[in-house]
């Protein structure tokens, strides 16, 4: 039997076993489904980190280095800052979740601005830019299934298996099931990427330093900025890390984890360890990408450089095992996205617009139905292999990054107003779409996504200063300021939330 296929089957059964274990801990209510009932440091760190990274860690990162050189590492800021923001922003959302019962940033936005319109905008935008990502993860995983199984599994079969497993994972355990399986996949991903990269390097060079030296001797332009193709300019660098960092922190699969920590102490240490994890996982990526230019100079699809090197320079069993790590990366993102959007169906659509009196058990059942509906829609997307989704993904991070001024403004600035929030979101999205799809311009070499965020921020400030804020906004911010005035971390952690 194909070695890769055996590994694949064992891996999938292991995931199902973890999900079944999580389902036995499930309390069958929407709060437990959405937040996992309070996660500890280990699980929260790994589910946040694994969710933040998709198959890009195994595929796209090495490909970018292969083409553009060491400049890729400038974007290391978006591997450190997520953990920092998880603490700075996340702890405030965590408190508000305890204080006001929020499950999502849409819940928070509706309440802090006392506006259903804002909540609806946040829900609509995050779902529009999240759902296609589920399909894209499936597309990536389908190719991984084909590679690992040696072609035994077709693209269609791979996509169907991916969705079947993902739907079962979310259906069985909600956030708890997703978090536990994410933790296992996060470990697999971390060990696989680091171990596989190091093996490939040492299979061809005495040390990592020697590998870099050989590349420098043959292709020195890979060590220059903005790189051999002139891509990593200062403008590109700023645009990339700002939009990726802030945009990713607005996706629902990430924001749900703001509300999932058992305590502030858990949030704090998860933030620290997440920054370490997200940075360390890429330690050998620049080396692998660059030696690929020496070992496989004529590679057509640069994004496949890491799996190609694994298949060529490591034993078959090991290569199949590590390539399965790419499956873990994609699936840990996909199941979190499916969980997040199904939770939004229950809490941000059904509860607010269909049945306001729905109890927690009813919302729990609606969320599980949402898993099926969104899963089915994503299957259709994936099986159609729509090329338009590639353009939509270019817009995704910028599309959700436009929410930052309104969402974060409500955490800190008492002058934030409903009109300012709505105007910043609407105008920001219009600018984003216009610059990306209509005019296709990047003034001063800075991406349209970055300009749209700047416009959104400017509109938010100007309109908020020109209109009257709702008293509840100041009340929410005062409650935050009062709570976090407590200096002793232990006291803060144990402080009761009225």
N, C-alpha and C positions, 0 to 999 in steps of 0.2 A: 504494500500500500504506500502511496505517496507520503513521504515524511512530513511535508508541509501540511498536508490535509489532516494527518493524525494530530499534529500540534494544534491545528485550528479547531478540531473537534473537542480536544481536551480543554482548550482555552474557553470555548463557548460554554461547555458544561460546567466549568468552574464558576463562570459568571452567573449562570442560572442557579447554582447552588448557593452562592452568596445572596442573590436576590430572594431566594426562598427563605433563607435565614432571616433576612431583613423583614420579610412580609409577616413573620411570626411576632415581630416586635411592633408592628404597625397598630396604631390605636383607632384606625378607621374614622378619623375626622380630618377636616381640611387643614387645620393648623399643623397636625403631625405630617400630613401629606406634603405641605408646602415647605415646612422648616425642619422636619426631621425630629421635632421635639427637643431640640437643643443638642448640638454636636460638640464633641470634645476637640482638643487641639490637634491630635493626630489626624482624625477623619476630616475636620474642617480644612486643615492645611492642604491635604492631598486632594480633596474634592474641588477646592478653589483652584489649585494649581493645575490639576488635570483638565478641569473645565476650561481654564483660560487658554491652554494650548490644544490645538487640534493636530491633524496629521501634518500640518505645516512644519512642526518641529522635526519630523523625519524626512520630509520631502522638500518643501519650498525653501527652508533656510539654507540648506547645503547648496541648492541650485542658485540662490542669489549670490552666495560667496563664489561659486564656480564662475559666474559671469562677471561679478563686480568687485570681487576681492575683499580685503580686510575692512573696507568701509561699512560692511554689514554690521560690524560690532559696535559702531556708533549708536545703533539702535538698541544697544544693551539697556538704555534708559527705560525702555518699555518692558524690560524683564525685572527691573528693580522697583520702579514706581508703582506697579499694581499692588504689591504688598504694602507699600507706604500708604497708598490711597485706601486700601482695605481697612487700615487702622484709622486714618484721619477722617474719612467719610463714613466708613462702615460702622464705626463705633457710635456715631450719631444716629444713623439709621437703626442700629440695634436698639438703642435706648428708646427711640420713637416707636419702634415695633412693640416694645414692652409697655410703653406709656399709653399709646393710642390704639394698639392692636393692629398695626399695619402688617400686611403680608407681602406687599410689593411697592415699588416706587410709584406706580399708578395710584395705589391707595393713598400713599403719602402726598402726592401732588394734588389729588382731588381735595384732600382735607386741609393741607397747609394753605392753599389758595381759596378754599371753599368754592371750588368750581368743578362741576362734572365735565365741562368742556376740556379742561386741561387734562383731567384723568383719561378722557376718551382719546385725546391726541397722543398722550404718552403710550397708552395701550396699543393704539393703531400703529404708531411708528415702530415701536419695539417688536410687535408681531410681524409687521411687513418685512422688517429687516432681519428677523430671526428665522422665520419659517423656511426661507430658501436655503439657509445655512444647514438645516437638517438634511435637506435633499443633497446638498453638495458633499456633506460628510458621507452620505450613502454612496455617492458616485466615487469618491476616493476609496472607500472601503471595498466597493465592488472590484476595483482594479487590484486592490491588495489581496482579496480572496482569489482572484484569478492567478496572481503571481505566486502566492503561497501554495496553492493547490496544483501548480504546474499546468494550469489550463483546464483542469477537471471541472471546475465550477465556472459557469459562464457569467457574464456581466449581470444578466437578469436574475439568475439564481443568487448571485452574491448580494445584490440589492435587496432581494426579498428576505434572505437570511438576516442581513443587517437589521432591517426594520422589524422582523419578527422578534429577534433577540432584544432589540432596544425597547420595543413596546412592552414586552414581557417584563423587562427590568423595571420600567417606570410603573407599570400596572401593579406589579406585586408589592413594591415597597415605597413608592413615592420618593420624597427627598432622602429618606433613610436608606432605601434600596440603592438609589442613584449614588449617594455619598459613599456607601460601603464598597460598591463595585468600583466607583471612581478611585477610591483609596488603593484598592488592589491594582487597578490599571495604572494609577499614578506611579506606584513603585515599579511596576513592570516597565513603564515608559522610561523612567529615570535610569534604571539599571541597564535597560536595553540600549538607550541612546549613548550613554557614556561608555558602557562596556563594548558595544559594537563598534563605536567610533575608534576607541583605543586599539581594538584588535586589528581593524583595517590599517591603521597607521603603523603599528608595530610589525604587521605582516610585510611591510614594504620598506620601512626605515628603522634604524637602530633606536631612535628616540623621537619624541615629538619635535624637539628643537632641530634635529637633523632634517626632519620632514620640511619644516619651515625654511631651513637654509637652502635645501635643494630647490624648492619652489622659487625662492628669492633669486637664486642664481639663474634660473631659466626664464621666469616670468616676473621680473621685478615690479612691473606695473600693477600687479595684484596687491602690492603693499602701498600703493599711492592713493591719495584722495584728489579728485572724486572717483578714482578707479579707472580701469581700462576703457570703459564705455561712457565715462563722464556722468554717471548716474547719481552717485552719492555726494551731491552738492550740499552746502550748508542749508540751503532752502529745502531741498528734498529731505534732509535729515530732520530738520525741525518739524516739517509738515508730517513726516511719517511717525515720529515718536509721539507727538502731541495727539494726533488723531487716533492712532492705534491705542494709546494708553487711555485717553479719556473716552473714546468710543467704546472700547471693550468694557469699561467699567459701567456703562449704561445698559448693556445687554441684560435681559432678564435672568439668564442663567447665571450671571455673575451677581446681580443685585439681590437675588433671592438669598444668596449666601451671607449678605449683610445681616439678615434677620435670623440666621440659623445657629449662631454660636450660643453655647450654653451660658457663657458669662463674658464680661469684658476682658477678664484675664485670658480666656480662650481666644477672643478676638485679637488681643495684643500679640500673643505668641504665634498665632496662626499667621498674622501679618509678617512677623519677622521670618518665620520659617518658609513662608511662601516666596518672599523675595530671594532667599537663599536657593530654594528649589528652582525657581524660574530662571535664575541666572546660571547656576551650576550645570543645568541640563544642556547648556550650549557651549560648555568649556572647549570641547574638541571640534565643534561644528566648523569654525573657520579653517582649521587644519584639514579636515576631511574634504571640504569644498575645494580648497586650493590644490591638494595633491591629486584631486580628481582631474584637474587640468593637465597634470603630468601623466597620470595613468590611463585616462580615457579622454584624450584631447578632442576627439571627434564625436562626442556624445551629443545627440540631437536634442533629447529632452533633458535639460540640465537638472530639473527638479527630481529626477530619479537617480541622481548620482550616488546617494548613500545606499539605497538598496542594491544598485548595480555593483558597487564596490563590495558589499557584503556577499553577494552571490558569487563574485569572482574570486575573492581572497579569503573567505572563511569557510569552514565545513558546512555542508548542506543543512544539517540539523540546527546548527547555531544560527545560520543565516535566516532560516525559516522562523526560528524562535524570535529573533530580533525584529524581523519584518512584521511579525505579529504585534510587536510593540507599536508599530504605526497604526495597526487596527485598534489597539487600546487607546491611542491618542485620539483617533477620530471618533470612536464609540463613546469615550468619556465626555466629549463635547456634544455629540449628537444626543445622547440620552438626557443630558442636562438641559439642552435646548428644548427637547420634547417635553420634559417635566415642567420647565418654566412656562412654556406657552400653554400647556394644558391647565396649569394653575391659574394663569391669567384668564382663560376661558371661564373658569368657575368664579374667581373672586372679582375680576374686573369687567366681565361682560354679563354673566348670568345673574350674579348677586346684585349688580347695580342697575341693570336695565331690563331684566326679565322677572326675577322673583326676589324682591328685597327682603322678604321674610324667611328666606331659605335658611335652614339650620346647618350646623357644621357637617352633619352626616350627609345631608342632601348635596352640599357643595363638594364633599369628598367624592360622591358618586358622579357628579357632573364632571369633575376633574378627570376621573377615570374614563368617562365617555370622550372627553376632550383628547385624551391620549390616542384613542382609536381614530377619531376624526382627523386630527393633525397628522398622525402617523400615516393614514391612508392618503391624505393630500400630498404628503412628502414622497410617498411611494410613486405616485403618479408623476410628480416632478422629476424624480430620479430616473424613472424608466423612459421618460421622453428625452432624456439627455439634453435639456434645453440650453442652447448656447447663450441665450439672453441672460441667464443667471450669472454668467461671468461678469457682465456689466453691472448687474445689480449688486454683486459682491464688492465691486470696486466702490460702490456707493454706500455700502452697509455701515462701515465704521463712521464715515462722515455723517451719514443720516442719523445715527443715534447720538453722535457727538454733539449735534445741534441742541440736544436736550440739556446739556451740561449747565448752561447759565441759569435756566429756570429751575432745574432740580437742585443744584447746589446753592443757588441764591436763597432758596427757601430754608436752607439750613443755617445761614449765617447773617443775611441782610434783612433787617426789619422793613426796609423800604421796598422790598420785593412786592410787586403787585400782580394781580390776575391778568390785567391787560398787558403788562410787560412780559409775562410768561407766555401768553398766547401769541403775542406779536413776534417774540423772539423765535419761537418754534416754527410758526408758519413762514415768516420771512426767511429764516435760516434754511428751511427745507427748499423753498423756491430757489434761493441762490445756489444751493447745493446741486439741485437738478439742472438748473440752467447752465452752470459752469461746467458740469460734468458731461451732460448729454446734448445740450443745444449749441453752446458756443465753444465748448471743449477748449477752454483757455486756462492757463496757469500764470497769472500776472506775477512778474518778478521771479518766476521759477517756483513759486509756492503753489501747492495744490489747491484746487477748488474747494476741497473739504476743509482745509485750514481757513481759507477766506470765509467760508460759510459760517464756521464757528466764530470767527471774529465779528462778522456782521450780526450774528445771533446775540453775542455778548453786548455789542454796542446798542442794539435795539432794546435789549432787556433793560439796560441801565437807563437809557434816555426815556423810554416809555414809563418805566417804574418811577422815575423822578418827576414825571409829568402827571401821574395819576395817584389815586389814594389807595394805600394798602389796606388789606382787611385786618381787623384787630386780632383775628385768630393766628395770622402769620407771626405777629410779634409775640403772641402767647406761646406758640410752639418754640420759637427761638429762645425766649426767656427761660422756658423749662429746660432746654438744652444747656444754656449758659449756667443756669443755677446748678444743674446736676454735675456738670464738668468743672465747676469751680472747686469741687472737692479735690484736694491735691494728692492725697495718699491713694495710690493705686488699689491697695487692698480694700480701703474704705469704699472706693468707687465701685469696685467689683461687687461688694456685699450690700451696697446701699439699696434700699427698697425703692421700687418704682411705683409711685402712687397711681 
